[in-house]
Amino acid sequence: MNVKLLRVMASSEAPFQGPTFNLADIEQWTGRIVITGASGWIGLTTIHLLADAFGRQWVADHVHCFGSTPRAIVLGPDWTINQSAIDTIGDLDTRPTWLCHYAFLTKERVADVSEDDYRRVNSEISARVHNALDAIGCDRIFLASSGAALRAEDDDAPHDLRLYGAMKRDDERRFADWGQRGGGRRAVIARIFNLSGPFINKHSAYALSSFILSAQHREPIQVRAKRPVFRAFVDARELITLAFAEMSEMSSGFEIFDSGGTPMEIFDIAKAVSEKINKVNVERAAITELTGDHYFGNHERYIKLLWRHGLKHLPFDEQIQDTAAFLRATAS
């Protein structure tokens, strides 16, 4: 599948649009796109981007979704897509396949299960997908990793972050090794730090969505962190578009990159949200700890990758607006 003409319009002069592929080249494509973890934030974003580019019928014909249980994923009025159980992924027939691998028990789940069960479930997911790649004809994979992979050996990091990060790091190594086996295989690995945009979930768990919801309800934004906290954001659609552009590269091997975004202290993030939505008060707890919490990726290299593919970075103000629009639509 040729995606060399993939582009993002994400400037202040034009609304964000999904990827536009070379439709003439893919009309006769007999391959497929497989998405694991399809009902999550990144999975839903990927499905909608592909539908925007090719249409819903193309998605129905070419996209295969997998998750923890078989069910119908509701994508919109009169629009669903079937999800199969991930333990059946190896039953797919052999044909050209691009695989977007998002299935994973996230950091928040560490508190819900024992550490042994957490390790076992994620190891089983990883092994099942990895073992199916060659059998189903996969030659391109996008792995959604995490910035936590860089904190796996950080003694100052919380235990749940180290555990989650260690398993993400192991996934990176496993799928990078697969890409290095040659034969046209290519693995694209994104260490994701902080995302914005439509289909954001766990609204109370993420600072950005929590701030936006407070502002939309005309309530003061509460910043409870007692130490400096620095984060940086990219729109999930932008990141996935970049991943598809990287998968389209003809070289074998693997590419690993961080999600970017301009680092901002959490109080400044809250103020930016307030400025864009109802201009509510921002209340900050007193800073009693001087050690900062830094969780963001290599923005310079991320921007260079975008430029290499002719893509643009969506400014944070517009990320706020897009995320807020989705939250308003969800509420209504």
N, C-alpha and C positions, 0 to 999 in steps of 0.2 A: 504494500500500500504506500503510495507516494504522498507524503504530507509536507513536501518541500515548500508548498505555497501557504502553509499555515501562518496565520497572522492574528494578532490581537490589536484591537483598537481600544486603547484604555487611556486616552488623553482627556483633558478637561473639555476639549472641543467636541468629543464624540462619546456617546454612551458605551459602556463595556459591551463588547460582542464576543461570542464564542469563537472557536477556531474555524477558519474556512479552509477546507482541504481542496485539493485538486479533484473536483467531483468527476471530471471526465476520466480520470485515471482509476477511480475506485468503483465506478458503476459495475464493472465486470469482475470486481474482486471476489474471490470465492472463499476468502479467509474469514476470520471472526476476531472479535475482541472479547476476552473473558475478564470479568471483574469479580474479585473476591471481596467480601465485606461490602457488598453492593448497596446495602440499605443505610450505611453510615454517611456521615457528612461528605467525605471525599468521593465515595461511591456514587451518591446521588448527583453530586456536581459533575462527575464524569459522564454519567448517563445523559444529563441535560445538555452538556456541551456537545456531545455526539449527535443528539437529536436536533440541536440548533444548526449543526453543520450539515447533516445528511437527511434529516427528517425522521419522524417516528417509525415509519415503515422500515427504513434502513436499520434502525436500532433493533426493531423486532426481528429482523432477518439475520443480523450479524452480531448482536451482543448477547452474551450468555452470562448470567449472574449467579453467584454462589454466596451462601452465608451459612450461619449456624443451623438453620432449619429451612425446609422448603416452605415457601409462601409466596403470595403475590405482593409485590412492592407497588404501592399506589404512588404514581408520579404526577397525577393531575386528574381533572374531571375526565372520565371515560378513557383513562390511560393508565394501564398497569403493565408490569413486566414480571414474568415468573422468575423466582429465585429457587435454585436447587440447593440441596444440602452439600456442604463443602466436601464431605467424605465421598461424594460421587464424582468429583472433578476428573478423576482418572478414567471415567467411563466415556468421556468425549471421544469422538472419532479423531483421526489424525488429519489435520489440515493446517495451512498457515495460520498462526495464532499470535496475537499480541495480548499479553496478560498484564492487567493492573492489579497488583496484590496489596489489598488494604486490610485483609482479615487479621485481627490480632486483639487479644484482651488488653485494653488500655491500662494506663497507670492507675486510674480510679478503681479498677477491679481488684487491685492488690488487697484492698481492705475487705473484699467480699468473699475471698476464697483463701485457702491455705497456700503458703508459698510453694509447697510441693505440687499442688493442683494447678497453680498459676503457671509454673514452669512446664508441667506436663501438657496442659492444653495448648499453650503457645508452641511448644516443640512439636506436638502432633500436627498442628495447622501448618507450620513451616515445612515439616518433612513431607506431608501429603501433597502440598503444592509443588515443592521442589521435585519430588519423585515423579510427578505427572508431566512435567514440562516437555521432555523429549518425546514421551509417548503420544501426547496430543498435538505435537508439531509446533510447539512454541519456539520462536526465534527472537522475540523481543519481550522484555518484562520491565514494568515500572514498579519498583518497590517503594512504598511510602514508609520510610524509616522515621526516626525522631532525633531531635537535637539531644535527647536524653542519652543517646548512644555515646556521646562525648563525656557523659558524667558517670559512666559505669564504674570507673575506678576512683571517683571523687569522694574521699572520706567525709567531706563537708556536706555532701548532698544527702537528702533524706533517703531512707532505706527504700521506699517505694520507687523513687526515681532511679536509684542505682540498679534495682532489680529489673525494672522495665527497660532501662537503658542497656543493661548487659544482654538481655534477650534480643533487643533491636540490633545491637552490635553483632551478635551471632548471626542474625538474619542477613545483615549486610554482607558478612563474610561468605555465607553460604551461597547467596545469589550472585555475588561478584565472582566467585570461583566458577559458577556455572557459565557466566558470560565469557570468562577467559578460556573456556574449553575450545573456542573457535567454531568453525562451521557456520558462521554467520550469526552466532548468538550475540546478543547485546543486552546488558542489564543497566538500567538507569535507576539510580538510588537517590532519593531526596531526603535529607535530614530536615524534618519539618519542625519548626519552632513554634510560631504563632500565626494562625490563619484568620482571615476575615471572609465575609461574603455570604451569599445565600446558602441555605441548608445548614447553617450553623446549628449545632445541637447542644444539649447540656447547658442551657442558657445561664443558669445560676453559677455554674462551675467556671465559666470563662469570664475574665474581667471585662473584656470588650462588650459582650452581650449583656452582662449584668449592668454595666454603666449605661448602655443605650436604653435598656428597659426602665431604669430609674428615671432617666431624662424624659422618656416618652410618657411616663406616668406623672411627670412634673414633680418628681421627688428629688431631694438632694442626692448627689452621688457621694457615696461613702467610700473613702479610701482608707482601709483599715491597716495597711502594711505599716509596721513600725520601723522599717528600714528602707533604704533606697531600693527600688525595684525597677529594672530596665527591661523593656520588651520591644520587639519590632514585628511588624505585620506585613503579610502579603495576602492578596486575594487568592482564595483556593482555585478559582478558575484560571488565574494567571499561572499559578504553579503547575497545574495539570497541563495547560497548553504548552508550557516549557518542557514538561516531561515527554509529551508526544513529539515535540520537535526533536528532542534528544534521541528518542527511540527511532526516529526516522533516519538518523545518521547511518551510513553504510558500514562504518567500521565495527568490527567485533570488539569484545571486551566489556568494560563497564565504565560508567561515568557516575561519580558521586558528588553531590553539591548540597549546600545548605540553602534553606529558604532565607530570603533576605529581609529587607525592610530597614528603615531608618530607626535606630534605637532611640527610645524615649522613656523618660521616667514615668512611672505609673500616674503620678499627679498630673503631669502634662497630657497624658493620654486621656484622663478623665476631663480635663479642661477642654481638650479638643472636641470630645464628645458633647460637652455642654454647649460649646460655641455653635455646633452644627444642629443641635436638637434642643430647642426650648430654653437654652441659656439658664439652666438651673444652677444652684449653688453646688460647689464641690467642697466637701469637708474632709480634711486630712488628719488622721491620727498623728500624734506627736512622734517624731522619729527618735527612738531610744537606742537603736542599734546602728552602728556606723558601717558594718560590713554589708555591702550591697548584694543584691540578688540579680545576677546578669544572666539572661536566657535569650539569646538571639544569635543568628548565624552570620556568615561572611557575606555582607551586603555587596561589597565591591565585586566579588567574583560572581555573585548571583546576577548583578546588573550586566556584567560582561557577557554572561551566557544569554541573557535576554537580547542584548544587542546583536550577538552573533546570529541569532535567528530572526532579526528584524522585529522583535517584540518590545513592548513598552511596559513600564512599571506603573501600576495604578497608585496615585498618591493616596496618602493615608486619609485625607479629608473625604475623598471619594469612596474609600473603603468603608468609612463610617456610614456614609449615606446609603450605600448599597446594602450593608448589613442591616441598617435600621429599616429600610424598605421591606426587606424580607421578614423581619420580626413584626412589623406592622401587619403585613399580609397574613402571617401565621396567626396573629392574634385575632384577626377579623374573620 
